[in-house]
Amino acid sequence: MTKIKNKIPKFNSLEEEALFWDTHSIADYMEDLERTSNPFTENGGDTSMTLRLAPYVRKELENYARICDTTPTTLVRLWVTDKLVETKNSGNYKVRTA
């Protein structure tokens, strides 16, 4: 029996997309994803940052990362990068100078 491949639908708004991902797992759509360049890592290597989380948030993050077959740090890094790209593309990304 062949496995049915799920296709990520086209969304008309961020709200529509958010509702979709609230009820669907990215794990079901891995074959439909494509690798893209990351504009935030093109100019150098990685640096690290400490992030404080409430214990229940960390537990939920670990559980969701397990579902996505990745690590919590990778998942957070992807989320933060996606949000930065989204913000930059929206025109709300302004660099403050001292």
Backbone as CSV, one residue per row, in Angstrom:
resi,resn,N_x,N_y,N_z,CA_x,CA_y,CA_z,C_x,C_y,C_z
1,MET,0.840,-1.173,0.000,0.000,0.000,0.000,0.890,1.242,0.000
2,THR,0.596,2.199,-0.873,1.374,3.417,-0.939,0.859,4.448,0.050
3,LYS,1.804,5.167,0.623,1.453,6.200,1.582,1.000,7.453,0.829
4,ILE,-0.102,8.047,1.270,-0.601,9.271,0.657,0.268,10.428,1.117
5,LYS,0.757,11.197,0.142,1.581,12.350,0.473,0.682,13.563,0.662
6,ASN,0.858,14.237,1.786,0.094,15.444,2.060,0.765,16.632,1.401
7,LYS,-0.014,17.535,0.874,0.487,18.757,0.261,0.093,19.936,1.136
8,ILE,1.034,20.830,1.369,0.745,22.034,2.136,-0.121,22.929,1.254
9,PRO,-1.292,23.323,1.751,-2.177,24.158,0.928,-1.657,25.589,0.795
10,LYS,-2.188,26.311,-0.172,-1.900,27.741,-0.312,-2.811,28.480,0.661
11,PHE,-2.263,29.486,1.338,-3.030,30.226,2.336,-3.290,31.642,1.852
12,ASN,-4.420,32.193,2.231,-4.782,33.557,1.854,-4.359,34.586,2.894
13,SER,-3.988,34.115,4.088,-3.577,35.039,5.144,-2.722,34.298,6.163
14,LEU,-1.994,35.043,6.989,-1.213,34.437,8.058,-2.130,33.777,9.076
15,GLU,-3.298,34.383,9.310,-4.263,33.810,10.257,-4.736,32.443,9.790
16,GLU,-5.028,32.336,8.484,-5.465,31.058,7.914,-4.362,30.007,8.053
17,GLU,-3.133,30.418,7.802,-2.005,29.494,7.933,-1.805,29.075,9.384
18,ALA,-1.919,30.032,10.306,-1.767,29.721,11.730,-2.826,28.724,12.189
19,LEU,-4.075,28.921,11.758,-5.137,27.979,12.117,-4.852,26.585,11.571
20,PHE,-4.328,26.531,10.354,-3.992,25.236,9.755,-2.934,24.516,10.595
21,TRP,-1.840,25.221,10.930,-0.751,24.574,11.667,-1.110,24.296,13.120
22,ASP,-2.127,24.979,13.643,-2.614,24.657,14.989,-3.262,23.285,15.030
23,THR,-3.730,22.806,13.880,-4.458,21.528,13.836,-3.769,20.465,12.999
24,HIS,-2.579,20.751,12.483,-1.838,19.795,11.654,-0.391,19.713,12.128
25,SER,0.225,18.593,11.910,1.624,18.392,12.288,2.531,18.576,11.076
26,ILE,3.602,19.331,11.257,4.579,19.514,10.180,5.191,18.173,9.779
27,ALA,5.191,17.239,10.711,5.752,15.908,10.426,5.012,15.212,9.290
28,ASP,3.745,15.552,9.079,2.962,14.949,7.998,3.253,15.582,6.644
29,TYR,4.056,16.636,6.633,4.289,17.387,5.394,5.774,17.520,5.059
30,MET,6.607,16.707,5.671,8.053,16.837,5.490,8.477,16.705,4.027
31,GLU,7.811,15.825,3.265,8.192,15.615,1.868,7.816,16.793,0.981
32,ASP,6.940,17.663,1.455,6.486,18.813,0.683,7.315,20.067,0.979
33,LEU,8.247,19.988,1.928,9.064,21.134,2.297,10.259,21.260,1.369
34,GLU,10.752,22.461,1.226,11.957,22.669,0.433,12.938,23.519,1.220
35,ARG,14.199,23.238,1.034,15.242,23.967,1.746,15.415,25.342,1.103
36,THR,15.549,26.358,1.939,15.777,27.712,1.447,17.015,28.290,2.116
37,SER,17.507,29.366,1.555,18.660,29.998,2.181,18.192,30.788,3.400
38,ASN,19.091,30.980,4.312,18.785,31.702,5.541,19.573,32.999,5.534
39,PRO,18.903,34.136,5.319,19.635,35.403,5.222,20.326,35.819,6.509
40,PHE,19.994,35.189,7.632,20.597,35.562,8.904,21.865,34.775,9.208
41,THR,22.226,33.812,8.362,23.470,33.074,8.591,24.426,33.182,7.415
42,GLU,24.091,33.997,6.431,24.931,34.100,5.243,26.254,34.809,5.516
43,ASN,26.321,35.612,6.555,27.512,36.422,6.804,28.386,35.906,7.934
44,GLY,28.243,34.680,8.321,29.100,34.193,9.387,28.575,32.929,10.017
45,GLY,29.269,32.517,11.049,28.921,31.282,11.740,27.887,31.504,12.820
46,ASP,27.671,30.470,13.576,26.691,30.515,14.656,27.276,31.159,15.907
47,THR,26.420,31.776,16.679,26.755,32.226,18.019,25.696,31.649,18.943
48,SER,25.947,31.645,20.214,24.962,31.065,21.129,24.356,32.137,22.015
49,MET,23.187,31.790,22.573,22.439,32.697,23.422,21.760,31.863,24.491
50,THR,21.663,32.407,25.684,20.956,31.722,26.760,19.523,32.224,26.794
51,LEU,18.591,31.308,26.958,17.174,31.650,26.977,16.550,31.005,28.200
52,ARG,15.911,31.800,29.024,15.244,31.273,30.225,13.795,30.951,29.890
53,LEU,13.379,29.740,30.241,12.012,29.285,29.996,11.416,28.731,31.272
54,ALA,10.127,28.913,31.428,9.428,28.264,32.535,9.511,26.756,32.306
55,PRO,9.577,25.966,33.380,9.706,24.518,33.227,8.634,23.893,32.336
56,TYR,7.378,24.355,32.449,6.327,23.759,31.617,6.512,24.106,30.144
57,VAL,7.075,25.303,29.858,7.330,25.691,28.472,8.434,24.818,27.894
58,ARG,9.469,24.594,28.688,10.569,23.735,28.219,10.065,22.325,27.936
59,LYS,9.217,21.790,28.808,8.682,20.440,28.622,7.853,20.362,27.340
60,GLU,6.988,21.358,27.123,6.178,21.386,25.897,7.063,21.494,24.659
61,LEU,8.099,22.316,24.742,9.040,22.461,23.642,9.732,21.136,23.343
62,GLU,10.182,20.438,24.374,10.821,19.134,24.189,9.857,18.136,23.563
63,ASN,8.605,18.148,24.017,7.608,17.228,23.450,7.357,17.523,21.975
64,TYR,7.195,18.795,21.636,6.922,19.147,20.250,8.127,18.863,19.363
65,ALA,9.327,19.122,19.868,10.544,18.821,19.100,10.627,17.321,18.816
66,ARG,10.261,16.509,19.782,10.274,15.057,19.597,9.303,14.655,18.480
67,ILE,8.127,15.268,18.468,7.140,14.991,17.422,7.699,15.361,16.047
68,CYS,8.446,16.461,15.993,9.021,16.938,14.732,10.346,16.260,14.396
69,ASP,10.759,15.321,15.237,12.000,14.570,15.027,13.214,15.501,14.930
70,THR,13.278,16.429,15.887,14.408,17.338,15.942,14.715,17.643,17.410
71,THR,15.673,18.507,17.643,16.005,18.883,19.017,15.297,20.189,19.373
72,PRO,15.086,20.439,20.669,14.467,21.710,21.070,15.248,22.934,20.590
73,THR,16.562,22.878,20.641,17.348,24.044,20.215,17.192,24.295,18.717
74,THR,17.166,23.246,17.931,16.967,23.407,16.487,15.588,23.979,16.202
75,LEU,14.579,23.475,16.897,13.220,23.953,16.706,13.105,25.444,17.033
76,VAL,13.664,25.862,18.164,13.621,27.278,18.548,14.393,28.120,17.537
77,ARG,15.547,27.645,17.105,16.343,28.384,16.120,15.553,28.577,14.820
78,LEU,14.842,27.537,14.374,14.024,27.651,13.168,12.882,28.635,13.353
79,TRP,12.208,28.555,14.506,11.095,29.460,14.784,11.553,30.918,14.817
80,VAL,12.657,31.167,15.495,13.155,32.539,15.610,13.569,33.056,14.231
81,THR,14.261,32.246,13.479,14.691,32.653,12.140,13.492,32.916,11.241
82,ASP,12.497,32.027,11.277,11.284,32.221,10.471,10.597,33.528,10.831
83,LYS,10.496,33.823,12.117,9.833,35.054,12.559,10.620,36.286,12.129
84,LEU,11.946,36.228,12.199,12.765,37.355,11.750,12.602,37.595,10.248
85,VAL,12.603,36.523,9.475,12.415,36.656,8.026,11.031,37.230,7.733
86,GLU,10.015,36.717,8.409,8.642,37.212,8.232,8.558,38.702,8.565
87,THR,9.168,39.099,9.674,9.146,40.499,10.096,9.901,41.371,9.104
88,LYS,11.048,40.900,8.662,11.843,41.668,7.706,11.083,41.851,6.398
89,ASN,10.423,40.797,5.932,9.677,40.863,4.675,8.408,41.707,4.783
90,SER,7.904,41.906,5.998,6.675,42.673,6.192,6.915,44.181,6.146
91,GLY,8.160,44.588,6.184,8.468,46.015,6.195,8.534,46.601,7.601
92,ASN,8.297,45.793,8.623,8.335,46.270,10.004,9.712,46.087,10.640
93,TYR,10.675,45.721,9.859,12.019,45.448,10.360,12.843,46.727,10.251
94,LYS,13.075,47.361,11.362,13.841,48.612,11.367,15.037,48.457,12.290
95,VAL,16.181,48.826,11.790,17.398,48.756,12.587,17.544,50.064,13.348
96,ARG,17.684,49.958,14.660,17.872,51.156,15.488,19.350,51.459,15.613
97,THR,19.653,52.711,15.543,21.034,53.120,15.757,21.115,53.850,17.100
98,ALA,22.284,53.819,17.699,22.467,54.399,19.035,22.301,55.878,19.059
